[in-house]
Each structure stands twice: as structure tokens, then as C-alpha cells.
Amino acid sequence: MRGVKPLRIGLTGGVASGKSTVAKLFAARSVPVIDTDEIAREIVATGQPLLARVVQEFGRDILDTHGALDRRRMRTLIFSDPRKRERLEAILHPAILDEMECRSGQAGGIYQILVIPLLLEGRHEGQVDRVLVVDSAPETQFDRLMQRDAENPAQAQAMIAAQASRAARLALADDVISNDATLAELESQVAQLDDSYRRLAAGR
């Protein structure tokens, strides 16, 4: 029906829970996906005004030899000091959310997936119609972080601890995808939710 906005699904989950994998599975089913992690990378690309603001706040040591943001160094800095993480979020989050809304307005579709890792922490649940949590056991998250992002176990634990608890996320969820098993099982869960969301959107 003309004028009916797409159903907006806020996809969230703990760090290294598998949000990006789930988002790609929805995208493969021709669902518009707006990923705030991707937006966050784009707005601090070399030459972007927000990168200059971040450098002004934290110093040039956060840049690599080519003048680009050194993400590993930035990650180490903000997860060692919660106040620095809050300062970075205060600089970036308004611009990220503005761009998310712009892209959502242009994306169309009967429903959309909005990937918002800090949906609960930022109290953004009012900006979506349903909350989908990708859930993984803490030990699974830890193992993935050690393989992917963290430089040491302490940093991996700090990255997990910096976010809302698993219980808090699950309490907020309208839908949950479990990501502790195989890719085939993950695909099956996404297919079931895709059917459900299409029915919900069509019935609005």
C-alpha cells in the first residue's frame, strides 16, 4: 500500500555474536540491510570531516602511516578507558544515526534490517518496530574475538563487558537467532524469520 513505511527490524547482539553473517543472509534474500557498522567506517574514512574531529580529540597516534584511522589502535584505546569510548561515541553516533535514517528512507522494501550493535546501550529500540537479537554463548564470543579482533584475553573480556549483558539483550528481544551451531542452521532460522517478517509487513 502506498505510504506504508517498511517494517523496521533492529538487528543487534553482543560483539562477535555473528550479526554481520546474519545480515548477509537477509541481504541474500533481497532484504534491504542498513548496517551502522559500515556507516561508522565510512564516516571516518580518510578525508572525512569526522576523522579530523576524532584526531583532534584523541591525537594523531590513532592514525596509521598513510593517515587512515588505525582501528586496532583505536580499539585498544577506547576499551582501556570507558570515558574515552563515551567521548568517541558522542562524536560519531549522531552522524551514524542520521545517515542510517537517510539510507532507510531510500532503501524501500516491505521490511528492512537495521544493524545496530549498540541498540540497547544507546536506547534506540524506539526507532525500530521489532528487535532481533543474534545470541551466542560468551565463550563463543570470546573465542571469535581472540581469532578476529582482540590482541589479548584481557582486551577480549573488556570488549564483551563494555556491552549490555546477554540477559538484558534477550529481555529486549522480540525475536532471537541462536548462532552457536552450523551455518545451515543459521540459514534456516533466517529463512523462517524472513517468512514471518514478510507476513507481518504485509498485514500492516
C-alpha positions in Angstrom: 0.0 0.0 0.0 1.4 3.4 -1.0 2.5 5.5 2.0 3.1 2.5 4.3 6.6 2.6 5.7 8.7 -0.6 5.7 8.6 -2.7 8.8 12.0 -1.9 10.5 13.8 -4.8 12.3 16.6 -3.7 14.6 19.3 -6.4 14.5 21.6 -6.4 17.4 23.7 -8.7 19.6 26.9 -8.9 21.5 30.3 -8.3 19.9 31.3 -11.3 17.7 27.9 -12.9 18.0 27.6 -13.1 14.2 25.5 -10.0 13.4 27.3 -9.5 10.1 26.7 -13.1 9.0 23.0 -12.9 9.8 22.7 -9.5 8.0 24.3 -11.0 4.8 21.9 -13.9 4.9 19.0 -11.5 5.0 20.5 -9.5 2.2 20.8 -12.6 0.1 17.0 -12.9 0.4 16.7 -9.4 -1.2 16.0 -7.7 2.1 17.3 -4.1 2.4 20.0 -4.0 5.0 21.4 -0.8 6.6 24.5 -1.6 8.7 25.6 1.1 11.1 29.0 -0.6 11.4 29.5 0.1 7.7 28.4 3.7 8.1 30.7 4.1 11.1 33.7 3.0 8.9 32.7 5.3 6.1 32.3 8.5 8.1 35.8 8.2 9.5 37.4 7.3 6.2 40.5 9.4 5.1 39.5 12.9 4.3 36.1 12.8 6.1 35.5 15.7 8.5 34.6 13.4 11.4 38.1 11.8 11.2 39.6 15.2 11.8 37.4 15.6 14.8 38.4 12.2 16.2 42.1 13.1 15.6 41.6 16.4 17.4 40.1 14.6 20.4 42.5 11.7 20.6 45.7 12.8 18.9 47.5 11.7 15.7 48.7 8.5 17.3 45.4 6.9 16.2 46.4 7.2 12.6 48.4 4.7 10.6 51.4 5.7 8.4 49.0 6.5 5.5 46.9 8.9 7.6 44.0 6.5 7.9 42.4 5.5 11.2 44.3 2.7 12.8 41.3 0.7 14.0 43.3 -1.7 16.1 45.0 1.1 18.0 41.7 2.9 18.4 40.1 -0.2 19.7 42.8 -0.7 22.3 42.5 2.9 23.4 38.7 3.0 23.9 38.4 -0.4 25.5 41.1 0.5 28.1 39.1 3.6 29.2 35.3 3.7 29.2 35.4 7.6 29.3 37.3 7.6 26.0 34.8 5.2 24.5 32.0 7.5 25.6 33.8 10.5 24.0 34.2 8.7 20.7 30.5 7.6 20.7 29.4 11.2 21.4 31.3 12.3 18.3 30.2 9.5 15.9 26.8 8.3 17.0 24.7 11.3 15.9 26.2 11.2 12.4 25.8 7.5 12.2 22.1 7.6 13.2 21.4 10.5 10.8 22.9 8.5 7.9 21.0 5.3 9.0 17.7 7.2 8.8 18.6 8.7 5.4 19.5 5.3 3.9 16.4 3.6 5.5 14.2 6.3 3.8 15.8 5.5 0.4 16.0 1.7 0.7 12.4 0.7 0.3 11.3 -2.9 0.7 8.4 -4.4 2.6 10.7 -4.7 5.6 14.3 -3.7 6.4 17.1 -4.9 8.6 18.8 -2.2 10.6 22.0 -3.5 12.1 22.6 -1.5 15.3 25.1 -3.2 17.6 24.5 -0.8 20.4 20.7 -0.7 20.1 20.2 -1.4 23.7 23.1 0.6 25.1 22.0 3.6 23.0 18.3 3.2 23.8 17.4 3.1 20.1 14.7 0.4 20.4 12.1 3.1 19.8 13.5 3.7 16.3 12.6 0.1 15.2 9.4 -1.9 15.1 10.9 -5.2 16.3 14.2 -6.2 17.9 16.1 -9.2 16.6 18.9 -10.4 18.8 21.7 -12.6 17.5 22.7 -14.7 20.5 25.9 -16.5 21.2 27.4 -18.0 24.3 30.0 -15.7 26.0 32.7 -18.4 25.5 31.9 -18.4 21.7 32.2 -14.7 21.6 35.5 -14.8 23.4 36.9 -17.4 21.0 35.8 -15.4 18.0 37.3 -12.2 19.4 40.6 -13.9 20.0 40.7 -15.1 16.4 39.5 -11.8 14.9 39.9 -8.6 16.9 41.4 -8.9 20.3 45.1 -8.6 21.0 44.9 -10.5 24.3 42.4 -12.2 26.6 42.0 -9.1 28.8 41.0 -7.0 25.8 38.6 -9.6 24.6 36.9 -9.7 28.0 36.8 -5.9 28.1 35.1 -5.7 24.7 32.4 -8.2 25.9 32.0 -6.4 29.2 31.6 -3.0 27.5 28.2 -4.0 26.1 24.9 -4.8 27.7 24.6 -8.2 29.3 23.3 -11.2 27.4 20.3 -11.3 29.7 19.5 -7.7 29.1 19.6 -8.2 25.3 17.4 -11.3 25.4 14.9 -9.5 27.7 14.6 -6.8 25.0 14.2 -9.2 22.1 11.1 -9.8 20.0 13.0 -12.5 18.1 16.2 -14.4 18.7 18.6 -16.2 16.4 21.0 -18.6 18.0 24.4 -18.6 16.5 26.3 -21.3 18.3 25.8 -24.1 15.7 26.2 -24.6 11.9 25.8 -22.1 9.0 23.0 -24.3 7.7 21.1 -24.0 11.0 21.6 -20.2 10.9 20.3 -20.1 7.3 17.2 -22.0 8.4 16.5 -19.5 11.2 16.9 -16.6 8.9 14.5 -18.2 6.3 11.9 -18.7 9.0 12.1 -15.1 10.2 12.1 -13.8 6.6 8.8 -15.5 6.1 7.5 -14.2 9.4 8.6 -10.6 8.7 7.1 -10.6 5.3 3.7 -11.7 6.7 3.9 -9.1 9.4 4.8 -6.4 7.0 2.1 -7.4 4.5 -0.5 -7.3 7.3 0.2 -3.8 8.4 
